[in-house]
Amino acid sequence: MYPLATEKAIGKVEKENVITYIVSNTATKASIKEEFEKAFEVKVSRVNTENLPTNTKKAYIKLAKGFKASDVAVKLKLV
């Protein structure tokens, strides 16, 4: 599991309060949510996933109100 640092992903951090991660193809939405909440001590509102042809998934992790994706991005040194 690692963050995606493309221009589009950074735009989602700023505009939609969403962090984009590349995760294992076997990861479930519930496991992604649980692991992210433990790692960064934030609440996750929802997780959307997209299967990639590289046998991985792209996870869009939307944070709950009261939590800022930009704060998590700073911890990850994305911004």
NORSULNOR-V510855 format. One record per pair of residues at least 4 apart in sequence whose C-alpha atoms are under 7 Angstrom apart, sorted by the first residue. I is the first residue (numbers start at 1). J is the second residue. If there is no record, write none. Layout:
BEGIN
i = <I I>
j = <J J>
END
This chain:
BEGIN
i = <1 1 1 1 2 2 2 3 3 3 4 4 4 4 5 5 5 6 7 8 9 9 10 11 12 12 12 13 13 13 13 13 14 17 17 17 17 18 18 18 18 18 19 19 19 19 20 20 20 20 21 21 21 22 22 22 22 23 23 23 23 23 24 24 25 25 25 27 27 28 29 29 30 31 32 33 33 33 34 35 36 37 37 37 37 42 43 43 44 44 44 44 45 45 45 46 46 47 47 47 47 48 48 48 49 49 49 49 50 50 50 51 51 51 52 52 52 63 63 63 68 69 70 71 72 73 73 73 74 74>
j = <21 22 23 24 21 22 23 20 21 22 9 20 21 22 9 10 78 10 11 12 13 20 14 15 16 17 18 17 18 19 69 70 70 62 63 68 69 60 61 62 63 69 60 61 62 69 58 59 60 61 58 59 60 56 57 58 59 27 56 57 58 59 56 57 55 56 57 31 32 32 33 47 34 35 36 37 44 47 38 39 40 41 42 43 44 67 63 64 61 62 63 64 62 63 64 61 62 59 60 61 62 59 60 61 57 58 59 60 57 58 59 56 57 58 56 57 58 67 68 69 72 73 74 75 76 77 78 79 78 79>
END
